[in-house]
Amino acid sequence: MKHISSIGIDEIHMGKRIGDKGYLIIVRDLKSGATLFVGKGKKGECLDGFMKKLKSSKANIEFVAVDLAPSFTAWIKANLPHAIIVYDHFHVIKLMNDRLNKVRRRISRELEDEDKGEIKGLRWKFNRNNEDLEETAQAEIKQCCTLFSELGITYALKEALRRIYRIKDLVFVENALQYWFEKADCSKVPELISMAKTIRKHAAGILAFWKTKITSAIMEGFNNKIGWLTRQAYGYRDEEYLILKIFDLPNLKTRQTL
């Protein structure tokens, strides 16, 4: 690992029989795609074995792409203090979708049973990009946002946050985020106010996405391949064998030629 400079870290749930409480931590080289380390669990200390490998290889890690989990951030700052942390847009939007879903569920709990039909079953439509929805789904979302103002405000700001990632100029991005913060703070929606605090707290790593052009998309695609791997075998009982298969996974083809 001597020449590795940028890595991605992510956790994946594998079921109760695998890892620590079902979780494995995967570390990959963002340039080559090679699997560098597989740890058991989802906390930062589960990466201590990887740190031993880094020290022995004398690798100089410059960039780390990771989600917004506090345990990962704390571990990186403690063990790789000179590395730039990059929070990928995928994780930011995923977190925003989680907050949107909390608003939807909170409103649903407050409704009478006969009124819950207006909002029931719309979770995945709310989470998808608006332009990717069919016209009927867009109409459903629009009607729901009209009926429930908090949900409408949250959905509008979710879409606005997505559009910020289309901006290329960093100065414009910073101005757009500041405007987004103001709208979230004035919304009086608890979940939006909390989301604004989270983005402010992680602002340096979020803005690093524009500065470095580094993304952890390779990690998300790899997690899908791990899912494919376990489906092919109908699950793995031998934990160590599964980990060996994950190391070898970048060399495997997941598509069959027809």
C-alpha positions as CSV (number, residue, x, y, z in Angstrom):
1,M,0.0,0.0,0.0
2,K,3.0,2.3,-0.2
3,H,1.8,4.3,-3.2
4,I,-1.9,4.6,-2.1
5,S,-3.0,8.2,-1.5
6,S,-6.8,8.2,-1.5
7,I,-9.1,5.7,0.2
8,G,-12.8,5.1,0.7
9,I,-14.3,3.8,3.9
10,D,-17.8,2.4,4.3
11,E,-19.8,-0.1,6.3
12,I,-22.2,-2.7,5.1
13,H,-24.7,-4.9,6.9
14,M,-24.3,-8.5,6.2
15,G,-26.8,-10.2,8.5
16,K,-26.5,-11.2,12.2
17,R,-24.1,-14.1,11.5
18,I,-21.4,-12.1,9.9
19,G,-19.1,-9.5,11.6
20,D,-19.8,-7.5,14.7
21,K,-23.7,-7.2,15.0
22,G,-23.9,-8.0,11.3
23,Y,-21.6,-5.2,10.1
24,L,-18.3,-5.2,8.1
25,I,-16.1,-2.2,7.3
26,I,-14.7,-2.1,3.8
27,V,-11.6,0.0,2.9
28,R,-10.7,0.4,-0.8
29,D,-8.2,2.3,-2.9
30,L,-10.2,4.9,-4.8
31,K,-7.9,4.8,-7.8
32,S,-7.4,1.1,-8.4
33,G,-10.6,-0.1,-6.7
34,A,-8.6,-2.7,-4.8
35,T,-9.9,-3.9,-1.4
36,L,-7.4,-3.0,1.2
37,F,-9.0,-4.0,4.4
38,V,-12.2,-5.7,5.8
39,G,-13.0,-5.2,9.4
40,K,-15.7,-6.5,11.7
41,G,-18.1,-3.9,13.1
42,K,-19.0,-0.4,12.3
43,K,-17.1,1.7,14.8
44,G,-13.8,3.6,14.2
45,E,-11.7,1.3,16.4
46,C,-12.5,-1.5,14.0
47,L,-10.1,0.2,11.6
48,D,-7.1,-0.1,14.0
49,G,-5.9,-3.2,12.2
50,F,-5.9,-1.2,8.9
51,M,-3.8,1.5,10.6
52,K,-1.1,-1.0,11.5
53,K,-0.9,-1.9,7.8
54,L,-0.7,1.7,6.8
55,K,2.2,2.4,9.2
56,S,4.2,-0.6,8.1
57,S,3.7,0.3,4.4
58,K,4.5,4.0,5.1
59,A,1.7,5.1,2.9
60,N,0.8,8.8,2.7
61,I,-3.0,9.0,2.7
62,E,-4.1,12.4,1.4
63,F,-7.8,11.9,0.9
64,V,-10.5,9.8,2.7
65,A,-14.0,9.6,1.3
66,V,-16.4,8.5,4.0
67,D,-20.0,9.0,5.2
68,L,-21.0,11.3,8.0
69,A,-20.8,8.8,10.8
70,P,-19.1,10.5,13.8
71,S,-17.1,7.4,14.6
72,F,-15.4,7.3,11.2
73,T,-14.7,11.1,11.3
74,A,-13.2,10.9,14.8
75,W,-11.0,7.9,13.8
76,I,-9.7,9.7,10.7
77,K,-8.8,12.9,12.6
78,A,-7.0,10.9,15.3
79,N,-5.1,8.5,13.0
80,L,-4.8,10.5,9.8
81,P,-4.7,14.1,10.9
82,H,-3.2,15.4,7.7
83,A,-5.7,13.7,5.4
84,I,-8.6,15.6,3.8
85,I,-12.0,14.2,4.7
86,V,-14.5,14.2,1.8
87,Y,-18.2,13.7,2.5
88,D,-19.7,12.4,-0.7
89,H,-22.9,14.0,-2.0
90,F,-24.6,10.5,-2.0
91,H,-24.4,10.4,1.8
92,V,-25.6,14.0,2.3
93,I,-28.6,13.4,0.1
94,K,-29.3,10.1,1.7
95,L,-29.3,11.8,5.1
96,M,-31.6,14.5,3.8
97,N,-34.0,11.8,2.5
98,D,-33.9,10.2,6.0
99,R,-35.0,13.5,7.5
100,L,-37.7,13.9,4.9
101,N,-39.0,10.5,5.8
102,K,-39.1,11.4,9.5
103,V,-41.3,14.4,8.6
104,R,-43.6,12.2,6.6
105,R,-43.9,9.6,9.4
106,R,-44.4,12.3,12.0
107,I,-47.3,13.8,10.0
108,S,-48.8,10.4,9.4
109,R,-48.8,9.6,13.1
110,E,-50.7,12.8,13.8
111,L,-53.5,12.1,11.2
112,E,-56.7,10.2,11.7
113,D,-56.8,6.7,10.2
114,E,-59.1,7.8,7.4
115,D,-56.7,10.6,6.4
116,K,-53.5,8.6,6.3
117,G,-54.2,7.3,2.8
118,E,-53.1,10.7,1.4
119,I,-49.5,10.1,2.6
120,K,-49.3,6.3,2.9
121,G,-46.9,4.4,0.5
122,L,-45.2,7.5,-0.8
123,R,-41.8,7.1,0.8
124,W,-39.8,5.9,-2.2
125,K,-41.5,8.5,-4.5
126,F,-40.4,11.3,-2.1
127,N,-36.9,9.9,-2.0
128,R,-36.5,9.7,-5.8
129,N,-35.3,12.6,-7.9
130,N,-38.4,14.6,-8.9
131,E,-37.4,14.6,-12.6
132,D,-37.2,10.8,-12.6
133,L,-40.8,10.4,-11.5
134,E,-43.6,9.7,-13.8
135,E,-46.3,12.4,-14.2
136,T,-48.8,10.5,-12.0
137,A,-46.2,10.2,-9.2
138,Q,-45.2,13.9,-9.5
139,A,-48.9,14.8,-9.2
140,E,-49.2,12.7,-6.1
141,I,-46.2,14.3,-4.5
142,K,-47.5,17.8,-5.4
143,Q,-50.9,17.1,-3.9
144,C,-49.3,15.7,-0.7
145,C,-47.0,18.7,-0.4
146,T,-50.0,21.1,-0.8
147,L,-52.0,19.3,1.9
148,F,-49.2,19.1,4.4
149,S,-47.1,22.3,4.4
150,E,-44.2,21.0,6.5
151,L,-43.8,18.1,4.1
152,G,-43.9,20.5,1.2
153,I,-41.2,22.7,2.6
154,T,-39.0,19.8,3.5
155,Y,-39.4,18.2,0.0
156,A,-38.7,21.6,-1.7
157,L,-35.5,22.0,0.3
158,K,-34.4,18.4,-0.4
159,E,-34.7,19.1,-4.1
160,A,-32.9,22.5,-3.6
161,L,-30.0,20.7,-1.9
162,R,-29.7,18.3,-4.8
163,R,-29.5,21.1,-7.2
164,I,-26.7,22.7,-5.3
165,Y,-24.6,19.7,-6.3
166,R,-25.0,20.7,-10.0
167,I,-23.2,24.0,-9.4
168,K,-19.5,23.8,-10.3
169,D,-18.2,27.1,-8.9
170,L,-17.2,26.8,-5.3
171,V,-18.1,30.4,-4.4
172,F,-21.6,29.9,-5.8
173,V,-21.9,26.7,-3.9
174,E,-21.0,28.4,-0.6
175,N,-23.6,31.2,-1.3
176,A,-26.2,28.6,-2.2
177,L,-25.6,26.6,1.0
178,Q,-25.8,29.8,3.1
179,Y,-29.2,30.6,1.5
180,W,-30.3,27.0,2.1
181,F,-29.3,27.3,5.8
182,E,-31.5,30.5,6.1
183,K,-34.5,28.8,4.5
184,A,-34.1,25.7,6.8
185,D,-33.7,27.8,9.9
186,C,-36.8,29.8,9.1
187,S,-38.9,26.8,8.2
188,K,-39.7,25.9,11.9
189,V,-39.5,22.2,10.8
190,P,-37.4,20.5,13.5
191,E,-36.0,17.9,11.1
192,L,-34.8,20.6,8.7
193,I,-33.3,22.7,11.4
194,S,-31.4,19.6,12.6
195,M,-30.2,18.9,9.0
196,A,-28.9,22.4,8.7
197,K,-26.9,22.0,11.9
198,T,-25.5,18.7,10.6
199,I,-24.4,20.3,7.2
200,R,-22.8,23.2,9.0
201,K,-20.9,20.9,11.3
202,H,-19.5,18.9,8.4
203,A,-19.2,21.9,6.0
204,A,-15.4,21.5,5.5
205,G,-15.8,17.8,4.3
206,I,-18.8,18.6,2.2
207,L,-17.1,21.5,0.4
208,A,-14.1,19.2,-0.1
209,F,-16.2,17.4,-2.7
210,W,-15.9,20.4,-5.0
211,K,-12.3,21.1,-4.1
212,T,-11.0,17.6,-4.7
213,K,-13.6,16.1,-7.1
214,I,-13.3,12.9,-5.1
215,T,-16.3,10.7,-4.7
216,S,-17.1,7.6,-2.8
217,A,-19.5,6.3,-5.6
218,I,-17.0,3.4,-6.1
219,M,-17.8,2.3,-2.5
220,E,-21.6,2.3,-3.1
221,G,-21.2,0.3,-6.3
222,F,-19.0,-2.2,-4.5
223,N,-21.6,-2.7,-1.7
224,N,-24.0,-3.6,-4.5
225,K,-21.5,-6.2,-5.7
226,I,-21.1,-7.7,-2.2
227,G,-24.9,-8.0,-2.2
228,W,-24.7,-9.8,-5.5
229,L,-22.0,-12.1,-4.1
230,T,-24.1,-13.2,-1.1
231,R,-27.1,-13.7,-3.2
232,Q,-25.2,-16.0,-5.6
233,A,-24.2,-18.2,-2.6
234,Y,-27.5,-17.8,-0.7
235,G,-25.5,-16.4,2.2
236,Y,-22.2,-17.4,3.8
237,R,-21.8,-19.2,7.0
238,D,-17.9,-19.1,6.9
239,E,-17.0,-15.6,7.8
240,E,-13.4,-15.8,6.9
241,Y,-14.2,-17.3,3.5
242,L,-16.6,-14.5,2.8
243,I,-13.9,-11.9,3.7
244,L,-11.5,-13.6,1.3
245,K,-14.2,-13.5,-1.4
246,I,-14.7,-9.7,-0.8
247,F,-10.9,-9.2,-1.3
248,D,-11.2,-11.0,-4.6
249,L,-14.5,-9.4,-5.7
250,P,-12.9,-6.6,-7.8
251,N,-11.5,-9.4,-10.1
252,L,-14.9,-11.1,-10.5
253,K,-17.4,-10.3,-13.3
254,T,-21.0,-9.8,-12.0
255,R,-22.6,-10.1,-15.4
256,Q,-23.0,-13.1,-17.6
257,T,-22.6,-12.9,-21.3
258,L,-25.8,-14.0,-23.0
